[in-house]
């Protein structure tokens, strides 16, 4: 298999790009033609999906309860007390790379303010504002001068890099972050002959707001872990910065994504870093940084480290919330478009699957069970992304209308009733998620009426519509584009 892949690399690459769309389209369309050929199989196929969805909802609710409990404890825990138990704790430095392109000044200030308010001495935090050369120089320089003046004496150091897109690179977070990290290694760590073993790197979006205990907790976990150079650290990313300002339909979507992120922290066997995460600078340097020719960067750097390190790379949860902006714009329809494009870009993570699959066969030194379970997690997450909504929401409704004769059979009558009962029972888990959401998200602003807050849980009646627009469609869009070779370009999510 290894020799075959190496000999036919281009053909294999193209086939693997077609595979996700081929699988998702066939899974979606099967009930519509299968209802005429094998209706009983279709019925049990839909029922199996419903049961699987019930299990997933149960798991998310239970895991969210566990994560919420641990977060409440971590918020009041004295992390600095534990950190100071290590004799070398002052040697640890945290490089925080903040890629930015045309973000408003107030967004960047909010992120830097959250870094300035850390319980860990800010002399150990080194923000790097990773700017893009294609941003107008006047705007870029004006923001930097304002930020440098405000924060130059707050942190140990405060740097700026300006990334110019080179041949072979693609526009996106990965190429910008790589440039900033390589610059830091050469111009700060190596130039000052500092020990890279004590440096971490945090990948941070421009709109992220850290909890005040974040870097104290990260410092403790870094020093306490003997496997620190094969580890990523992941907080609970929650899209709550502007949750009260966005339309109801996108608020539903962002709430569910936030609770899902919260629940994932418990499952270390499935946890892969996303959006905001940290790793040792030593690990990042040893694997060659992010791939500047790819748009997806979070799962990409994990699997690059995983394969190059011979497996054993894991993600350790940080049980603290990290607030991010939900996609928003100046009008309702622009906000919907903004949210859709953001999710389409996230769904484009499926473009990593071909090289992850090829690396599975080509990498010799990774334990079989370790890499197999990781591959299954990737395929399961990406391939079913656009499928779930169609099977869960539509189920047998349209197929039965296409073949009324099946609807009059005992099985055709029983399965829809049973599916409806299971989905109704799953509403209990939704109620748990709503309660946890109410605990985690910021308090109601004064300009939001109490009536609106009371009515917020009823917004979840929009779940089927939100799921179609913000889950099924962008996922299917990404799969189909990859299948047809219509590659997307990176678009920075608008900030207001």
Secondary structure by P-SEA (a helix, b strand, c coil): caaaaaaaaaaaaaaaaaaaaaaaaaaaacccccccccaaaaaaaaaaaaaaaaaaaaaaaaaaaaaaaaaaaaaacaaaaaaacccccccbbbbbbbbbccccaaaaaaaaaaaaacccccccbbbbbcccccccaaaaaaaaaaaaaaccccccccbbbbbcccccccccaaaaaaaaaaaaacccccccccccccbbbbbcccccccccaaaaaaaaaaaaccccccbbbbcccccccccccccaaaaaaaaaaaaaaaaaccccccccccccccccaaaaaaacccccccccccaaaaaaaaaaacccbbbbbccbbbbbbccccccaaaaaaaaaaaaaaaaccccaaaaaaaaaaacccccaaaaaaaaaaaaaaccccccaaaaaaccaaaaaaaccccccccccccaaaaaaaaaaaaaaaaaaaaaaaaaccccccccccaaaaaaccccccaaaaaaaaccaaaaaaaaaaaaacccccccccccc
